[in-house]
Amino acid sequence: MSELKTALPIRVAALQVDTRIGDTQYNLAGCEALVEEACMAGAKWVGLPEFFNTGIAWQPSLANAIEDERGPSAQFLQTLSAKHGIVLGGSFLCRVADGSVRNRYLCFNRGERAGYHDKDYPTMWESAFYEGGAPEDTGELGNVDGIRVGTAVCWEFLRTATARRLRNKVDVIIGGSHWWSIPENWPAFYSRLESANRENSLKTVQDTARLVGAPVIHGSHCNALSCRMPGLPLAYRGHLEGQAAIIDGAGNVVASRRYEEGPGVVLADITLQAIEPSAPVPDGFWLRRRGIIPTFSWHFHGALGRRWYRKHIRQ
C-alpha cells in the first residue's frame, strides 16, 4: 500500500446532475452551481459523472457537441479546479489527434491536469459517438499529494477487468455513471426488471470498491429522457438512475443520493487510502448479470452504433 503524507479524513463530494441532452451551456452552468455548493461545504475532491456536459442518448445531433481538450468542458474542469484549489474530474466526448472520439475522463488538481482515462468499451448505442480506449490504459490518473488516483465510469464498474487493472494500484477511484432505467413506456412486464437494474447501478460500484480495496467518489445523473431506439420501431422513455455516492474501500456506502432526490451534492469525510482487498476478482467478463434488455441492447445497438460511428463521427 502507498504511504500517505496524512491519514486524516478528507471531505469529498459526488455530484448528481440534472442534464439536458446535448445542451452544453445549460449543463455546465448546473454543474458549476453544484461544484460551488460542494466547495462551500468544504469539499477538496469533487467528482462529476460520465458525460457531465451533454448526457448521452440516441440523438444524432450530439455529434455537434463533441469537443477536444481545448474546448469549454475541459476548460470548465481546469478553471474550477484552479479557482477552488480542488481535485475535480468528469468525462465527456473528446476528439483526439487521430480523428477518433473517446469518452475521456479528465482530472485536474488545483488547475493542473492530474491525468486522463478513456473508457474501455462504449455501452449500447454510445457506440455511435465514440470508440473504446487503448488496451494499455489502466485508468490510473497519477499521484495527488501522495494519493494514487484511479478512475472508472459507468459499466466499467460492471466489468472484472476494471478491478484487475486498479487493484492494489490506487488509493481512491473518482468517477461516475450515466446509467439508464428500464424503459417506462414498454409493457408492464418490463417494469419488473427495474428494481434489479437500479440495484446494479449502485452494487457494481460497491463491488469494484471492495475488489480494488479503495474508496470511490461516484457522480451521477438523475434526469428523465426519451429518444428513438435505433433499429427498432420503438422509443425509449425513462430516467437516469442517480446513485451519486461515496463508498469506502470495503464497499460500504458512506453517503448516497437516489434519483428521486434530484440534483445535489453528496458529501462525506473519508480517508483516501487503499486497504487490502477482501476478496479475489471473479473469473469472467462481468461482475453481475445485466438482465435481458441491457444484454440485448449491448449487442444489437452496439453493432448498429459502431457502423454509424464509422460513417458519421470517425474522421
Backbone hydrogen bonds in HBPLUS format (Angstrom, degrees):
<---DONOR---> <-ACCEPTOR-->    atom                        ^
c    i                          cat <-CA-CA->   ^        H-A-AA   ^      H-
h    n   atom  resd res      DA  || num        DHA   H-A  angle D-A-AA Bond
n    s   type  num  typ     dist DA aas  dist angle  dist       angle   num
A0010-ILE N   A0270-ILE O   2.73 MM 260  5.43 164.2  1.75 141.3 139.5     1
A0270-ILE N   A0010-ILE O   3.03 MM 260  5.43 159.0  2.08 144.1 138.4     2
A0044-LYS N   A0011-ARG O   2.86 MM  33  5.90 170.5  1.87 157.5 154.3     3
A0012-VAL N   A0268-ALA O   2.88 MM 256  5.67 166.5  1.90 168.9 169.8     4
A0268-ALA N   A0012-VAL O   3.16 MM 256  5.67 148.2  2.26 152.9 156.4     5
A0013-ALA N   A0045-TRP O   2.81 MM  32  6.19 145.1  1.93 151.2 162.9     6
A0047-GLY N   A0013-ALA O   2.87 MM  34  6.27 160.5  1.91 157.2 163.3     7
A0014-ALA N   A0266-VAL O   2.89 MM 252  5.08 152.9  1.96 142.4 151.1     8
A0266-VAL N   A0014-ALA O   2.90 MM 252  5.08 160.3  1.94 150.7 156.5     9
A0015-LEU N   A0047-GLY O   3.01 MM  32  6.12 172.5  2.02 168.5 166.0    10
A0220-SER N   A0015-LEU O   2.94 MM 205  6.45 158.5  1.99 150.7 155.4    11
A0016-GLN N   A0264-GLY O   2.92 MM 248  5.25 168.9  1.93 162.9 162.4    12
A0264-GLY N   A0016-GLN O   2.89 MM 248  5.25 148.0  2.00 136.0 143.3    13
A0017-VAL N   A0220-SER O   2.90 MM 203  6.38 159.9  1.94 146.5 146.3    14
A0222-CYS N   A0017-VAL O   2.95 MM 205  6.15 141.8  2.10 159.4 160.5    15
A0023-ASP N   A0020-ARG O   3.14 MM   3  5.53 171.5  2.15 129.5 131.6    16
A0022-GLY N   A0054-THR O   2.78 MM  32  4.41 156.6  1.83 128.9 135.6    17
A0027-ASN N   A0023-ASP O   3.00 MM   4  6.16 167.2  2.01 158.2 162.3    18
A0028-LEU N   A0024-THR O   2.85 MM   4  5.97 165.2  1.88 159.6 162.6    19
A0029-ALA N   A0025-GLN O   3.17 MM   4  6.30 154.6  2.24 143.0 149.7    20
A0030-GLY N   A0026-TYR O   3.08 MM   4  6.39 155.9  2.14 148.2 154.5    21
A0031-CYS N   A0027-ASN O   2.89 MM   4  6.13 157.9  1.94 150.6 157.1    22
A0032-GLU N   A0028-LEU O   2.85 MM   4  5.98 154.7  1.92 145.0 152.1    23
A0033-ALA N   A0029-ALA O   3.16 MM   4  6.41 157.3  2.21 145.6 150.4    24
A0034-LEU N   A0030-GLY O   3.24 MM   4  6.53 154.1  2.31 143.2 149.6    25
A0035-VAL N   A0031-CYS O   2.85 MM   4  6.13 156.9  1.91 154.4 161.3    26
A0036-GLU N   A0032-GLU O   2.90 MM   4  6.11 163.4  1.93 153.4 157.6    27
A0037-GLU N   A0033-ALA O   3.01 MM   4  6.23 153.2  2.09 140.1 147.6    28
A0038-ALA N   A0034-LEU O   2.90 MM   4  6.12 159.7  1.94 149.1 154.2    29
A0039-CYS N   A0035-VAL O   2.92 MM   4  6.17 159.0  1.97 151.9 157.4    30
A0040-MET N   A0036-GLU O   2.90 MM   4  6.09 154.0  1.97 148.3 155.6    31
A0041-ALA N   A0037-GLU O   3.12 MM   4  6.38 136.4  2.32 139.0 150.1    32
A0041-ALA N   A0038-ALA O   3.12 MM   3  5.13 129.2  2.39  93.2 106.8    33
A0043-ALA N   A0038-ALA O   3.05 MM   5  5.51 165.1  2.07 145.3 141.5    34
A0042-GLY N   A0039-CYS O   2.94 MM   3  4.97 159.9  1.98 104.8 110.3    35
A0087-VAL N   A0044-LYS O   2.97 MM  43  6.33 163.4  2.00 152.6 156.2    36
A0046-VAL N   A0087-VAL O   2.80 MM  41  6.15 158.2  1.85 158.7 165.9    37
A0089-GLY N   A0046-VAL O   3.34 MM  43  6.87 148.8  2.44 158.7 167.2    38
A0048-LEU N   A0089-GLY O   2.87 MM  41  5.88 164.7  1.89 165.4 168.4    39
A0091-SER N   A0049-PRO O   3.42 MM  42  6.64 168.2  2.44 130.0 132.8    40
A0051-PHE N   A0091-SER O   2.90 MM  40  5.22 114.0  2.34 101.4 119.7    41
A0054-THR N   A0051-PHE O   3.33 MM   3  5.58 140.4  2.49 104.4 114.0    42
A0055-GLY N   A0051-PHE O   2.81 MM   4  4.83 153.3  1.88 139.2 146.7    43
A0052-PHE N   A0091-SER O   3.23 MM  39  6.37 137.2  2.42 161.5 172.0    44
A0059-GLN N   A0057-ALA O   2.75 MM   2  5.38 124.5  2.06 112.2  94.9    45
A0062-LEU N   A0059-GLN O   2.81 MM   3  5.85 171.3  1.82 139.4 142.0    46
A0063-ALA N   A0060-PRO O   3.05 MM   3  6.01 171.6  2.05 126.7 129.3    47
A0064-ASN N   A0061-SER O   2.94 MM   3  5.67 155.4  2.00 119.9 125.7    48
A0065-ALA N   A0062-LEU O   2.86 MM   3  5.13 155.7  1.92 109.9 118.1    49
A0067-GLU N   A0093-LEU O   3.19 MM  26  6.38 170.3  2.20 154.2 151.6    50
A0095-ARG N   A0067-GLU O   2.61 MM  28  5.97 165.7  1.63 160.5 163.9    51
A0071-GLY N   A0068-ASP O   3.00 MM   3  5.36 165.9  2.02 118.1 121.2    52
A0075-GLN N   A0071-GLY O   3.09 MM   4  6.26 162.5  2.12 153.7 159.3    53
A0076-PHE N   A0072-PRO O   2.83 MM   4  5.88 142.5  1.97 135.0 145.3    54
A0077-LEU N   A0073-SER O   3.14 MM   4  6.44 159.9  2.18 146.5 149.5    55
A0078-GLN N   A0074-ALA O   3.03 MM   4  6.29 169.1  2.04 153.5 156.4    56
A0079-THR N   A0075-GLN O   2.81 MM   4  5.84 166.7  1.83 152.1 156.3    57
A0080-LEU N   A0076-PHE O   3.08 MM   4  6.15 173.7  2.08 153.5 155.4    58
A0081-SER N   A0077-LEU O   3.00 MM   4  5.98 153.3  2.07 144.4 152.6    59
A0082-ALA N   A0078-GLN O   3.00 MM   4  6.16 156.6  2.05 147.2 153.0    60
A0083-LYS N   A0079-THR O   2.86 MM   4  6.03 162.1  1.89 150.4 156.1    61
A0084-HIS N   A0080-LEU O   3.10 MM   4  6.09 163.8  2.13 145.8 148.5    62
A0085-GLY N   A0081-SER O   2.91 MM   4  5.57 118.7  2.30 132.0 146.2    63
A0086-ILE N   A0081-SER O   3.07 MM   5  4.99 146.8  2.18 134.3 142.5    64
A0110-ARG N   A0086-ILE O   2.98 MM  24  5.22 170.2  1.99 133.8 136.9    65
A0088-LEU N   A0108-PHE O   2.88 MM  20  5.38 155.5  1.94 150.8 159.1    66
A0108-PHE N   A0088-LEU O   2.86 MM  20  5.38 166.6  1.87 153.4 156.3    67
A0090-GLY N   A0106-LEU O   3.15 MM  16  5.76 147.2  2.26 149.3 157.9    68
A0106-LEU N   A0090-GLY O   2.99 MM  16  5.76 159.5  2.03 154.2 147.7    69
A0092-PHE N   A0104-ARG O   3.06 MM  12  5.62 144.0  2.20 134.0 139.8    70
A0104-ARG N   A0092-PHE O   3.06 MM  12  5.62 145.6  2.18 162.3 152.4    71
A0094-CYS N   A0102-ARG O   2.84 MM   8  5.30 174.4  1.84 163.1 165.0    72
A0102-ARG N   A0094-CYS O   2.85 MM   8  5.30 164.4  1.87 144.3 147.0    73
A0096-VAL N   A0100-SER O   2.94 MM   4  5.80 161.9  1.98 159.5 165.0    74
A0099-GLY N   A0096-VAL O   3.00 MM   3  5.73 163.3  2.03 129.2 131.7    75
A0315-GLN N   A0099-GLY O   3.19 MM 216  4.62 168.3  2.21 124.4 125.9    76
A0131-GLU N   A0101-VAL O   2.95 MM  30  6.23 163.4  1.98 163.9 159.9    77
A0119-LYS N   A0103-ASN O   3.03 MM  16  5.58 166.2  2.05 153.5 153.2    78
A0105-TYR N   A0117-HIS O   2.71 MM  12  5.14 172.9  1.72 162.9 162.0    79
A0117-HIS N   A0105-TYR O   2.94 MM  12  5.14 142.0  2.09 136.9 148.2    80
A0107-CYS N   A0115-GLY O   3.09 MM   8  5.65 156.5  2.15 175.0 169.1    81
A0114-ALA N   A0107-CYS O   2.76 MM   7  5.51 152.4  1.84 137.8 146.7    82
A0109-ASN N   A0112-GLU O   2.71 MM   3  5.18 165.6  1.73 154.7 155.9    83
A0112-GLU N   A0109-ASN O   2.98 MM   3  5.18 167.9  2.00 116.2 118.7    84
A0133-GLY N   A0119-LYS O   2.88 MM  14  5.63 143.6  2.01 132.5 142.9    85
A0126-GLU N   A0123-THR O   2.94 MM   3  5.32 158.2  1.98 138.3 139.0    86
A0127-SER N   A0124-MET O   3.25 MM   3  6.27 172.4  2.25 123.2 125.3    87
A0128-ALA N   A0125-TRP O   3.07 MM   3  5.62 167.5  2.09 113.9 117.9    88
A0129-PHE N   A0126-GLU O   2.90 MM   3  5.66 168.0  1.92 125.9 129.8    89
A0137-ASP N   A0134-ALA O   2.99 MM   3  5.46 165.4  2.02 119.1 123.6    90
A0151-THR N   A0139-GLY O   2.84 MM  12  5.29 139.3  2.01 141.1 154.4    91
A0141-LEU N   A0149-VAL O   2.67 MM   8  5.30 161.8  1.70 144.0 149.5    92
A0149-VAL N   A0142-GLY O   2.87 MM   7  5.59 177.6  1.87 171.6 172.4    93
A0144-VAL N   A0147-ILE O   2.83 MM   3  5.02 165.7  1.85 143.8 146.0    94
A0147-ILE N   A0144-VAL O   2.87 MM   3  5.02 159.2  1.91 111.6 118.4    95
A0171-ASP N   A0148-ARG O   2.67 MM  23  5.04 168.2  1.68 134.9 139.1    96
A0150-GLY N   A0172-VAL O   2.92 MM  22  6.19 157.0  1.98 160.0 166.4    97
A0174-ILE N   A0150-GLY O   2.92 MM  24  6.41 156.5  1.98 158.1 156.0    98
A0156-GLU N   A0153-VAL O   2.93 MM   3  5.45 162.8  1.96 137.7 137.8    99
A0154-CYS N   A0176-GLY O   2.97 MM  22  6.04 145.3  2.09 126.5 137.1   100
A0157-PHE N   A0154-CYS O   2.89 MM   3  5.82 152.8  1.97 128.4 133.7   101
A0158-LEU N   A0155-TRP O   2.95 MM   3  4.82 144.9  2.08  95.0 106.1   102
A0159-ARG N   A0156-GLU O   3.20 MM   3  5.30 163.2  2.23 105.9 111.1   103
A0287-LEU N   A0158-LEU O   2.71 MM 129  5.33 164.9  1.73 154.2 152.9   104
A0162-THR N   A0159-ARG O   3.24 MM   3  5.84 143.6  2.38 111.8 119.4   105
A0160-THR N   A0285-PHE O   3.04 MM 125  5.66 156.0  2.10 131.3 139.0   106
A0164-ARG N   A0160-THR O   3.08 MM   4  6.40 158.4  2.13 152.8 159.5   107
A0165-ARG N   A0161-ALA O   2.99 MM   4  6.18 158.6  2.04 149.6 153.9   108
A0166-LEU N   A0162-THR O   3.16 MM   4  6.28 138.5  2.35 145.5 155.7   109
A0167-ARG N   A0163-ALA O   2.90 MM   4  5.53 137.5  2.08 145.5 153.2   110
A0169-LYS N   A0166-LEU O   3.00 MM   3  5.27 156.9  2.05 135.6 132.5   111
A0173-ILE N   A0215-PRO O   2.87 MM  42  6.22 157.0  1.92 157.4 165.0   112
A0217-ILE N   A0173-ILE O   2.79 MM  44  6.24 157.5  1.84 161.3 169.1   113
A0175-GLY N   A0217-ILE O   2.92 MM  42  6.20 173.1  1.92 171.0 170.7   114
A0219-GLY N   A0175-GLY O   2.96 MM  44  6.31 169.5  1.97 138.5 138.3   115
A0177-SER N   A0219-GLY O   2.99 MM  42  6.42 149.5  2.08 145.8 148.4   116
A0241-GLU N   A0179-TRP O   2.87 MM  62  5.68 160.5  1.91 161.2 167.8   117
A0181-SER N   A0239-HIS O   2.81 MM  58  5.50 134.9  2.02 170.0 174.8   118
A0184-GLU N   A0237-ARG O   2.71 MM  53  5.69 170.9  1.71 170.8 174.1   119
A0190-TYR N   A0187-PRO O   2.99 MM   3  6.00 143.7  2.12 132.0 136.7   120
A0191-SER N   A0188-ALA O   3.00 MM   3  5.28 132.9  2.23 105.2 118.0   121
A0192-ARG N   A0189-PHE O   3.18 MM   3  5.77 153.6  2.26 111.3 118.4   122
A0193-LEU N   A0190-TYR O   2.93 MM   3  5.54 160.2  1.97 117.4 123.8   123
A0194-GLU N   A0191-SER O   3.14 MM   3  5.38 161.4  2.17 107.7 113.5   124
A0197-ASN N   A0193-LEU O   3.24 MM   4  6.48 157.4  2.29 147.7 154.5   125
A0198-ARG N   A0194-GLU O   2.83 MM   4  6.05 164.2  1.86 160.0 163.4   126
A0199-GLU N   A0195-SER O   2.97 MM   4  6.10 156.3  2.03 141.9 148.9   127
A0200-ASN N   A0196-ALA O   2.94 MM   4  6.14 158.5  1.99 147.1 152.5   128
A0201-SER N   A0197-ASN O   3.18 MM   4  6.44 144.8  2.31 141.7 150.4   129
A0201-SER N   A0198-ARG O   3.15 MM   3  5.19 123.0  2.50  94.4 108.5   130
A0202-LEU N   A0199-GLU O   3.23 MM   3  5.75 149.4  2.33 111.1 118.5   131
A0203-LYS N   A0199-GLU O   2.85 MM   4  5.95 171.7  1.86 163.2 164.1   132
A0204-THR N   A0200-ASN O   3.00 MM   4  5.58 165.5  2.02 141.3 143.7   133
A0205-VAL N   A0202-LEU O   3.08 MM   3  5.39 125.4  2.39 104.4 117.6   134
A0206-GLN N   A0202-LEU O   3.10 MM   4  6.48 158.0  2.15 151.7 158.3   135
A0207-ASP N   A0203-LYS O   2.77 MM   4  6.02 157.0  1.82 152.0 158.6   136
A0208-THR N   A0204-THR O   3.05 MM   4  6.25 161.2  2.09 143.3 147.4   137
A0209-ALA N   A0205-VAL O   3.02 MM   4  6.25 163.3  2.04 150.5 155.0   138
A0210-ARG N   A0206-GLN O   3.00 MM   4  6.20 163.6  2.02 152.8 156.9   139
A0211-LEU N   A0207-ASP O   2.89 MM   4  6.09 159.9  1.93 153.5 159.3   140
A0212-VAL N   A0208-THR O   2.87 MM   4  5.87 147.8  1.97 149.6 157.2   141
A0213-GLY N   A0209-ALA O   2.76 MM   4  5.62 145.6  1.88 140.2 150.8   142
A0214-ALA N   A0209-ALA O   3.21 MM   5  5.29 143.3  2.35 137.1 145.0   143
A0275-ILE N   A0213-GLY O   2.79 MM  62  4.97 158.5  1.84 143.4 150.6   144
A0216-VAL N   A0247-ILE O   2.80 MM  31  5.11 152.0  1.88 141.3 150.2   145
A0247-ILE N   A0216-VAL O   3.01 MM  31  5.11 163.9  2.04 148.1 152.9   146
A0218-HIS N   A0245-ALA O   2.93 MM  27  5.18 170.1  1.94 173.3 170.1   147
A0245-ALA N   A0218-HIS O   2.92 MM  27  5.18 153.5  1.99 140.2 149.0   148
A0242-GLY N   A0221-HIS O   2.86 MM  21  5.14 125.8  2.16 168.2 165.9   149
A0240-LEU N   A0223-ASN O   2.93 MM  17  5.65 144.2  2.06 147.6 158.6   150
A0225-LEU N   A0238-GLY O   2.99 MM  13  5.72 161.0  2.03 138.1 140.1   151
A0238-GLY N   A0225-LEU O   3.00 MM  13  5.72 170.4  2.01 172.6 175.5   152
A0227-CYS N   A0236-TYR O   2.96 MM   9  5.33 148.4  2.07 140.2 148.3   153
A0236-TYR N   A0227-CYS O   2.71 MM   9  5.33 178.9  1.71 176.2 176.5   154
A0229-MET N   A0234-LEU O   3.19 MM   5  5.86 144.1  2.32 158.8 148.2   155
A0232-LEU N   A0229-MET O   3.15 MM   3  5.70 156.8  2.21 143.0 141.9   156
A0243-GLN N   A0257-ARG O   2.99 MM  14  5.31 134.3  2.20 152.8 164.5   157
A0257-ARG N   A0244-ALA O   2.86 MM  13  5.33 131.2  2.10 155.1 161.1   158
A0246-ILE N   A0255-ALA O   2.81 MM   9  5.27 157.1  1.86 155.7 157.8   159
A0254-VAL N   A0246-ILE O   2.78 MM   8  5.49 155.6  1.84 151.7 159.1   160
A0255-ALA N   A0246-ILE O   3.32 MM   9  5.27 155.9  2.38 138.6 140.8   161
A0248-ASP N   A0252-ASN O   2.90 MM   4  5.43 156.2  1.95 155.1 157.6   162
A0251-GLY N   A0248-ASP O   2.90 MM   3  5.41 163.2  1.93 120.3 124.6   163
A0261-GLU N   A0258-ARG O   3.04 MM   3  5.51 149.7  2.13 110.4 119.2   164
A0262-GLY N   A0259-TYR O   3.00 MM   3  5.44 163.2  2.03 113.7 119.1   165
A0273-GLN N   A0271-THR O   3.03 MM   2  5.68 126.3  2.33 106.8  91.3   166
A0295-THR N   A0291-GLY O   3.12 MM   4  6.06 152.5  2.20 142.9 151.1   167
A0296-PHE N   A0292-ILE O   2.98 MM   4  6.18 164.3  2.00 154.2 158.3   168
A0297-SER N   A0293-ILE O   2.93 MM   4  6.09 171.6  1.94 159.6 162.2   169
A0298-TRP N   A0294-PRO O   2.84 MM   4  5.89 148.7  1.93 142.0 150.5   170
A0299-HIS N   A0295-THR O   3.42 MM   4  6.70 157.3  2.48 146.6 149.5   171
A0300-PHE N   A0296-PHE O   2.88 MM   4  6.00 166.5  1.90 169.4 166.8   172
A0301-HIS N   A0297-SER O   2.98 MM   4  5.05 130.4  2.23 119.0 133.4   173
A0303-ALA N   A0299-HIS O   3.11 MM   4  6.15 156.9  2.17 139.6 144.5   174
A0304-LEU N   A0300-PHE O   3.13 MM   4  6.46 166.3  2.15 151.2 154.6   175
A0305-GLY N   A0301-HIS O   2.80 MM   4  5.78 156.6  1.86 142.5 150.0   176
A0306-ARG N   A0302-GLY O   2.99 MM   4  6.17 158.5  2.03 148.4 153.1   177
A0307-ARG N   A0303-ALA O   3.32 MM   4  6.56 156.5  2.38 145.5 150.9   178
A0308-TRP N   A0304-LEU O   3.08 MM   4  6.39 159.5  2.13 149.3 155.0   179
A0309-TYR N   A0305-GLY O   2.81 MM   4  6.01 158.5  1.85 156.1 162.5   180
A0310-ARG N   A0306-ARG O   3.09 MM   4  6.28 160.8  2.12 145.2 149.1   181
A0311-LYS N   A0307-ARG O   3.23 MM   4  6.44 147.2  2.34 142.1 150.6   182
A0312-HIS N   A0308-TRP O   2.84 MM   4  5.90 158.3  1.89 156.4 161.9   183
A0313-ILE N   A0309-TYR O   2.88 MM   4  4.87 153.2  1.95 130.6 138.2   184
A0314-ARG N   A0309-TYR O   2.93 MM   5  6.02 168.0  1.95 153.7 156.3   185
